[in-house]
Amino acid sequence: MVTDLANAAHSTRARDAWWDNARGLAVLLVVVGHAVQPATDSSASADWLYRLIYLFHVPLLVLVTGYLTAELTHRRAGRLVTALVVPYLAFELVQWGERTLTQGHPAHLDLLVPGWTLWYLPAVVAWRLAAPMLRAVRPGILLAGSVVVSIAAGLGHGVTHTLALDDVLTYLPFFVAGLVLREAPVRAWLDARGARVAALTTVALAAAATWLTRGRLGTGTFQLDGGNADWGTSDLRGSVVRFGLLLAGAALVAAVLTLVPRGRSWLTGLGLASLFVYLLHAPVLDVLRRTSLLDGVTSWWQTALVALAAAGLAAVLATRLVRAATRWAVEPPIERYVLRGGAAGTGHAADPQAVNPVRGRSEVSPRSRSPFASA
């Protein structure tokens, strides 16, 4: 599996491996977080790990998505349908089928309300369609405004989850930050003298703070999930907590970007296959989560085993064999039938705007059509 991931990384000379590594780490933590979640009630270590992961892994994924969002063209707008909307509908039906089988009767199906992990796909569609308007605003005003919008989305019982609107607004500051950082010398900042020491200190402090606040903040708080009323707190206190969590998430994202490898690594392969890992891990874990397999997790070493097994699952889902077997569902070959211009408009290499914002080279490999990359 490691060899397969390394080969995938080696085959992408035109990409900036740093961002693929960051995206690979983020999607790896998605799988680990979902795997340990059932054990959070029985294991203090699982509860702590889950909270720490949710403090920054979604912000990291959203920021990388924003950074790699290229200028919206007609082809890219069309590919939001074929690369995101179609897989979203397909895997909504997969999750509905699993629920139906396990319950023994038809489960409720609402295609406008994302099931479990699928919220990210409509969120990416919304963010990318809004990107041209967001870029028209001055960076400082845009960042400040996005933070206000994020906090306002949590007032009362929050906004609806229809088409992941709550998540779109809540994590908007990190997508905006990614857009803004495209014009900034990010690597120079994070490679500055003493940056790694500061990053390690930030991670250590976050780990300690997450442990110490276990009895004070619910897990939904770290997910920025629901409204302040759902947290059982006032809008004033809830807004302060949300602002603090946004700051903590931003600090940890900066620390992680400082620490992730700059060159090709096994994380690069995960980053390239991020869409496969993201979509395929949920049906597998959903089956396991409905069993009693994780009920006996109580100690730190059992939590570590679950985390390692989840990392192994992510690596398996990123292998060439799994990608080849599931490409029809994850990357359905329907562009020529859906988009105007057919197959002539589907090649990434033909798009002169698909450039690496760091090196000025082609950012998207024809073999990687992840929605987390430049679409």
Number of C-alpha atoms within 10 A of each C-alpha: 14 17 11 17 23 17 18 24 24 15 12 21 13 15 23 22 23 21 25 29 26 28 30 26 22 26 28 25 22 25 23 24 23 19 26 25 18 21 25 21 12 15 21 18 21 28 22 21 24 26 26 23 19 21 26 26 25 21 23 26 24 28 28 27 26 28 24 25 24 23 16 17 12 10 18 22 16 18 22 20 18 22 24 24 15 19 21 24 15 14 21 22 16 14 20 18 16 18 19 15 12 12 10 9 9 13 15 9 16 12 14 13 17 22 17 11 17 21 20 23 24 24 23 23 22 17 21 24 15 12 19 13 9 18 14 9 12 10 17 10 10 18 21 13 15 22 22 17 16 24 24 18 23 25 19 18 15 18 18 14 15 15 20 23 17 23 23 23 23 27 23 25 26 27 29 26 21 22 24 20 17 17 12 12 10 14 13 9 12 18 13 10 10 9 16 17 12 14 21 16 13 18 17 12 13 19 17 13 13 21 17 12 12 14 9 7 14 12 21 14 20 21 19 23 16 22 26 25 15 17 20 11 13 15 19 11 11 22 21 13 18 22 16 12 18 24 12 16 23 20 16 24 25 20 21 23 23 24 17 17 18 17 14 21 22 22 29 31 30 32 31 30 29 28 26 26 27 21 19 22 20 22 16 12 15 16 12 14 19 12 9 9 11 20 14 11 23 17 14 14 12 18 23 17 13 20 22 14 15 23 19 17 19 26 21 20 24 27 22 16 11 14 20 10 10 14 12 12 17 26 20 15 14 15 21 14 11 14 19 13 12 12 14 11 18 18 12 22 14 12 15 9 17 22 21 18 17 16 11 13 16 22 25 25 20 13 12 19 22 21 20 27 24 25 27
